[in-house]
Amino acid sequence: MNKGKREELHVISISGGKDSAALAVYLKDKYPNRKFEYIFLDTEEELPETYVYLERIKKILGIKVKHLTSNQSFQELLENHNDYLPSPTERWCTKKMKIEKFLEFMKGHSDKIIYNYVGIRADENRKGLVPTEDNIITEMPFRDDGITLNDVKRILNDSGIGLPKYYEPIIDKEIGIEYYRSRSGCYFCFFMKQIEWVWLYEKHPKQFEKAMKFEKSGYSWIYGLPLKELMKPEKIKEIKMNYKVSQERKKKQEVKNGTVLDEVRFLSKHDKMIQDDEKDEFCMMCML
């Protein structure tokens, strides 16, 4: 290193999702002599499968991942927000428990040139969180190198890491559907569709019960549907049947100008809101 040259820090944020895991594999292979700092922004309210997946990543890649936790628990933050649950339009949990902790970590290395690697793929139309500090350089290797979803799956399969277990579907043979969790992040993520809340209820009843206890009168995770109502057998069947109709319709619908038609007509109001709001920089901290 030349005298006077600032030290470099290469940071990869691991979320417990497929894209950031594949990014860690990809960059380790591409730059075998480069030292990376791996961080995990831990809300301590993550899916059990996420923690298992992290251990698998660490073991197979032979790396250490630094867990960064918020100064306040979710329960404390919820009380500070007068029991007002986070939502697609009020994402205080992402801001307080992910983004602020991430930026705090970056500020702790303000004497270095920081390369921040983000796992946004070439087939995605997303911005991601891009810090504006002069010493932080955001790199998107997948976008630059044309890496798509199929490439990510191949990278994970070839490495032996595979996909997170929350992608393994629950199969309802009676109704004829398969459903699963579509993202990493907290087990009570407000971006979950109704069928994913059913998945949580059936797969992780303890976590479902904890999420239900966070709800207060007038404040529910699902728009217009408290979890105590969702868990009723007749409501679960209704959600599953609606999901079946939407999936069958999705297979038949036509595509015009790159836009999928008709599907939204078969979604609940909650699921429509999620589809409209989810593609932006805030959710990237949780779901990559």
N, C-alpha and C positions, 0 to 999 in steps of 0.2 A: 504494500500500500504506500502510495506516495505521501510524503510529509504534507500535512494540511488537508488531505482528502478526507471527507466525512465517511464514517463507517456506514455500511449498508446493512439493513435489516429486511429480510424477506419473509413476509407474513402470509400464511394461509389459514383462513378461518374455516374450521370444520363444524358443520351444523348437525351432523348425524344423518344428512340426506345423501342421495346418490351422487349429485353433481360435485359437491365439495370433496367427497371421498374419491371420486374419479380424478378430480383435479390434483389431489395430493399424490396419487399414483402417477399420473401423467407427468407432473413436474419433477418428481423424484427420478423418473426414468430419463427425462429430457435433460436434466441438469444434475447428474449424479454427484458432482463435487460441490454443489451449492448447499449451504446450510440454511434450512428453513425453520422458521418459528411457527409452530402449530398452536392455534388457540381455539377454545370452545367456549362460547358465551352461554353459560349454564344458568338457566332460570331456577333450577332445582325442581321444576315442574314438568320435566320432559317425559316422553313416553318411555316405558321400560325398555322397549326395543332399541331406542336411541342410544341408551347407555351401553347395551350389549354390542351394538354396532360399532361404537367408539372403541371398545376394547378389542374388537376384531381388527379394526383398522390399525390400531397401535401395534398389535401383535404381529400382523402380517407384514407391515411396512417397517417394523422395528423403530418406531418413533415415539416421542413423548408429546403429549398434548396438554397444554396448560389450560386449566379450567378457570374462567373468569366469572365470578358471581357478583350479582348486584349487592349494593350496600344494604338494601332492604328486601325483605321477602315479598312475594306476590301478595300475601295477606296484608302486610303492612302498607304496601302501595295501594291496595284496594281500599283500605280504611282511609288513607290520605285523599282518595278520590271519592269519598262519601258513598262507598259501595257501588259506584258507577262502573259497571263492567267495561273492559275494553271492547272495541268493535271495529269494523272496517273503517269507520269514519273517526273514531277516537282511539288511536293505537298507542295509548300511553304505556302499555306493557313493553312493546317493542322498543319504544324510545327510552324508557327508564332502565330496562333490564338487559337490553342488547346494545343499542346504538351508543348510549352515553358511556357504557362500560368499554365498548370498543374504542371510542374516541379517547377515553381516559388512558387506555393502554397505549395508544398511539402518542399521546402527549408525554407519556413517560419516557419516550424515546425520541424526543424532539431534537436531540443532538445528532440524530442519524438520518440518512436518506432511507425512507421506508418504501419498499415495494409491496403493495397490497394486491394480492392475487384473488380474483373473483371468478367463480365458476359459471358465469352466464354463457350458454352455448350459442353456437352460430345459428341455430334454428329457433332462437328465442328473440322476441322483440321487447326487451326489458333494459332498463338503465342500470339498476343496482345503486347501492350507496357509494358515492364517489366523494371522499373527503377533499376539502378544498385547500388544506394546509400546503404550503409551498414545499415541504419536505416529504410529502406523501405522493407517490406515483402509483396510480391504479392500473393494473394490468389485467387483461381479459384474454388469457391464452386460448381458450376454447373458441372464442369468437374470431380471434386472429388466425387460428390454424384450421378453421372450418370444422370443428368438432361438433357433432350433432348428438341427439338422444341415443341413436343406435350405437354410435361410437362410445358413448359413456357406458352403456350396458356391456359392450365388448371389453372395454378397459377393466371394468369391475369383475367380469367373468374370468378374463385372462389372469388377473392378479390373484384370484382366489377369494377376494373379499365378497363379491356378489352384491345383491341388493339388500336393503334393510328388510327385516322380517315383517314390518308393518305393511309391506306390499303383498304379503301372502293373503289371499282372499278368504273370506268366510263364504261358504257355498250353501245357499238355501235351495235344496233340491225341490222342495214343495212348490215354491214360487218360480224357481228357475232363474236365479240371479247369483252373481258373485259380486262382492263388494269388499273394499279395503280402505285403509288410510292412504291418502294421496300425497302426504308431505311429512317432513319432520316438524319439530317444534313442540310446544306445550301440548299436553294431552287434552286441554280444553280450548285449543285454538279456535278463535271466532271465525276463521276462514274455513272451518270444516262444514261440509254440506250435511244435510239432515241424515243421509244414509251413513255418513261417517260417524255421526253421533250414535247411531244404532250399532255400528261396528264397535265403538268404544264401550257401549253398554254391555254388549255380548262378550267382548274380548277382555275388557278390563273393568269389571263392575265396581271395584274399589275406587279407581280413578274417576269413573262416572259419578259415583256418590260424592266424592270430594268436589268435583266441578259443580254438582247440584247444590252443595252447601254454600258455594260462593254466590249463588243467585239470591236476590231479595225481591220483594214485591215490586213489580214494574221493571226489574232489571234481569233479563234472561239472556243466555248465550245465543239462542236462536230467536230471531225476530218473531214475536207473537206466539212463541211456544216454549214455556218453561220445561225444564228437563223432567220434572215430576209428571208432566202430561205426556211427554214423548215416550216415557218408559211403559206406558200402558199398552197391553198387547194389541188392542185394536188400532192404536196410533202407529205402532211399529209396522203392523201389516199394511196399513195405508201408505206409509212411507216407502216400504218395499215395493208395493204394487206401482206406485208413481215412478219409482226408480226404474222398474222394469219397462214401463211404457216409454220413459224418456230414452232409455238405452236402445230399445227396439226402434224408436223413431229416429234416433241418431244414426243408426245403421242405414236407414232408408233415405234420409234426407239428401237433398242435392246441395252442391257447393257452387256458389256463384261469386266470381270476383274474389276468391279466397276467403269468403265469409260463409260460415256454416249457418244455414237457414232453419227456421222452425223450432229448433231444439228448445229455445228459451220459453216457448209457449207451454212446455210441459214441466217447467221447474217451479218450485215454490218461490214465494216472494223473497225469502231468506237466501235461497240459492241463486236467484237472479242478482241480488245485491252483491253477493260474493263474486260472481262472475264479472260484474261491472267494475269492482273495486280492487281486485287482488293483484293486478299486474303493475306494480310500481316498486320504488326502491326500498320502502320500509320492510315489506314482507321478505325481501331477499335475504335479510339477516337471519331469518329463521328457516327458510325452506330449501336452500341450495343443497 
